[in-house]
């Protein structure tokens, strides 16, 4: 028992530190830069995002190049057998 107590003191492990799983647990966390926290107002109420701005219309004919494939069928000539 005395040997076990001596080994326990000699081989003492460092104190356990909890693994920081989330960003908000880190000491350098800034809630003003967090995208999720920006969705709340000063009273803690959820705020919807503003509607997205409409994208300008694109003329598909002039913007996308047209590729055209032309296939030419050439039939095989049958050789006539001469008797």
C-alpha positions as CSV (number, residue, x, y, z in Angstrom):
1,X,0.0,0.0,0.0
2,X,2.9,2.4,0.8
3,X,4.5,1.6,-2.6
4,X,1.3,2.3,-4.4
5,X,0.9,5.6,-2.7
6,X,4.5,6.5,-3.5
7,X,4.0,5.6,-7.2
8,X,0.8,7.6,-7.3
9,X,2.6,10.7,-6.1
10,X,5.6,10.1,-8.3
11,X,3.7,9.3,-11.5
12,X,1.0,12.0,-11.0
13,X,-0.7,12.9,-14.2
14,X,-1.3,16.6,-15.1
15,X,-4.7,18.0,-14.3
16,X,-7.4,17.1,-16.8
17,X,-8.4,20.0,-19.1
18,X,-11.7,19.8,-20.8
19,X,-11.6,19.7,-24.6
20,X,-13.1,22.8,-26.1
21,X,-15.6,21.5,-28.5
22,X,-17.4,24.6,-29.7
23,X,-16.1,28.0,-30.8
24,X,-18.1,29.9,-28.2
25,X,-16.2,28.0,-25.4
26,X,-12.8,29.4,-26.6
27,X,-11.4,32.4,-24.7
28,X,-10.9,34.5,-27.8
29,X,-14.5,34.1,-29.0
30,X,-16.1,37.3,-30.2
31,X,-19.9,37.0,-30.6
32,X,-20.1,40.1,-32.8
33,X,-18.2,38.2,-35.6
34,X,-20.3,35.0,-35.3
35,X,-22.8,34.6,-38.1
36,X,-25.3,32.8,-35.9
37,X,-25.2,35.5,-33.2
38,X,-25.7,38.2,-35.7
39,X,-29.2,36.8,-36.3
40,X,-30.3,38.1,-32.9
41,X,-31.1,41.7,-31.8
42,X,-30.1,43.4,-28.6
43,X,-33.1,41.8,-26.7
44,X,-32.2,38.3,-27.8
45,X,-35.0,38.1,-30.4
46,X,-34.4,36.2,-33.6
47,X,-34.2,38.5,-36.7
48,X,-34.8,37.2,-40.2
49,X,-32.4,38.0,-42.9
50,X,-33.4,40.6,-45.5
51,X,-34.7,39.2,-48.7
52,X,-31.9,38.6,-51.3
53,X,-31.5,41.1,-54.0
54,X,-32.7,39.9,-57.4
55,X,-30.0,38.8,-59.8
56,X,-29.8,40.6,-63.1
57,X,-31.2,38.7,-66.0
58,X,-28.7,37.1,-68.3
59,X,-29.4,36.7,-72.0
60,X,-28.7,33.1,-72.5
61,X,-28.2,33.3,-76.2
62,X,-25.3,35.8,-76.1
63,X,-23.7,34.6,-72.8
64,X,-23.4,30.9,-73.6
65,X,-21.5,29.9,-76.7
66,X,-23.4,27.6,-79.0
67,X,-21.7,24.4,-80.2
68,X,-23.0,22.7,-83.2
69,X,-22.0,19.2,-84.2
70,X,-22.5,18.1,-87.8
71,X,-22.4,14.4,-88.7
72,X,-22.1,13.3,-92.2
73,X,-23.2,9.8,-93.0
74,X,-21.2,8.1,-95.8
75,X,-22.7,4.7,-96.7
76,X,-20.4,1.9,-97.5
77,X,-20.3,0.9,-101.1
78,X,-21.2,-2.8,-101.6
79,X,-18.9,-4.6,-103.9
80,X,-20.8,-6.4,-106.6
81,X,-19.7,-9.9,-107.1
82,X,-19.0,-10.8,-110.7
83,X,-19.7,-14.3,-111.8
